Amino acid sequence: MARPTFEDLVRVMATLRGPGGCPWDRQQTHRSLRPYLLEEAYEVLDAIERGDADRLREELGDLLLQVIFHAQIAAESGAFTIHDVVAHLHDKLIRRHPHVFPDAEGRVVEGVVTPEQVKQRWEVLKRAERGEEGTSALDGVSAALPALLWAQKVYKRAREAGWEWPDVREALEKLEEEVGELREAVEDHRPEAIHEELGDVLMTAVKVAVFTGTDPEGALRDACGKFIRRFEAMERLAAERGQRVEQLPLSELVGLWQEAKQREG
C-alpha cells in the first residue's frame, strides 16, 4: 500500500466535513476549534522539552490537523484553500530571505551573515510588507498571545527601537523597585494597586529575561517542573513517615521541602 501523501490528508478532511461525513467535524467552526489549536501547540512544546522524537512526530501531526481543518472550513466558504496557505508561505519564505534566494535579477543581499542580522532583516521586511513604516515599533504584536509571550514580544520590539537598560544591574534594580511597590500595595490592602503592581513586577521580570537572553516562557515552565518534582518528593517523604502533607503544619512542610531539595541536589 502506497504511503499516504499530503493530498490524501486533505481529501480525508474534506470527506470528514462533507455530506455523510463525521457529525462532530461537520459542526466545527474556526471559533469552536480555537481551544484545540492552542492545546496542540502546547503538546508540541511538551514533546520538545521531553526530547521525545516519537511523541513530537505525533504531536506535530495533531497540530497539522488543526491547520488542515481550518483551511478546509475556509475552502468551503470560498475564502482560501490549503494550497493558498502553502503558496503564500512558500513565497514569504523566499521573499524574507533575500540573503539566500536571489531576486528576479539574480541578486542576493550581502552582509547578512549572523542569526541576529537575519532576525533584524526579517523584522524590517515584515513591517515593510504590512505597510508599517512610520508607525509604532509595537504595531503588529498580537494581543491575543498568552500574556507572558505577549510581554516578551512587546519588550523585544521596544528594545529593538532603543528602549534598553545600559546593563543588567539597572534592570535588576528596576525589578527590585517594582517588588517594593507591590509589597507596599499588599501591606496597605489595596486590591487594585496589587493588581497593577503585580503586573509591573511580571512585566519587568520579562524585561530582565529578554535583556539577559533568557526565554521567560521556558524559564517558567522549568520552574513549574522543578516545583512539581520537589512537591512530589515532599509527598513521598511524608508518606514514608506515615503522614500526609495536607495534615502537616507549615513548619514541618518547609522542613520536608528543604529535605526534598537537598536530595535533588
Sequence and secondary structure as in RCSB ss.txt:
>XXXX:A:sequence
MARPTFEDLVRVMATLRGPGGCPWDRQQTHRSLRPYLLEEAYEVLDAIERGDADRLREELGDLLLQVIFHAQIAA
ESGAFTIHDVVAHLHDKLIRRHPHVFPDAEGRVVEGVVTPEQVKQRWEVLKRAERGEEGTSALDGVSAALPALLW
AQKVYKRAREAGWEWPDVREALEKLEEEVGELREAVEDHRPEAIHEELGDVLMTAVKVAVFTGTDPEGALRDACG
KFIRRFEAMERLAAERGQRVEQLPLSELVGLWQEAKQREG
>XXXX:A:secstr
     HHHHHHHHHHHHSTTS HHHHH  TTTTHHHHHHHHHHHHHHHHHT HHHHHHHHHHHHHHHHHHHHHHH
HHTS  HHHHHHHHHHHHHHT TTTS  TTS    S  SHHHHHHHHHHHHHHHTT TTS TTTT  TTS HHHH
HHHHHHHHHHTT   SSHHHHHHHHHHHHHHHHHHHHTT HHHHHHHHHHHHHHHHHHHHHTT  HHHHHHHHHH
HHHHHHHHHHHHHHHTT  GGGS HHHHHHHHHHHHHHH 
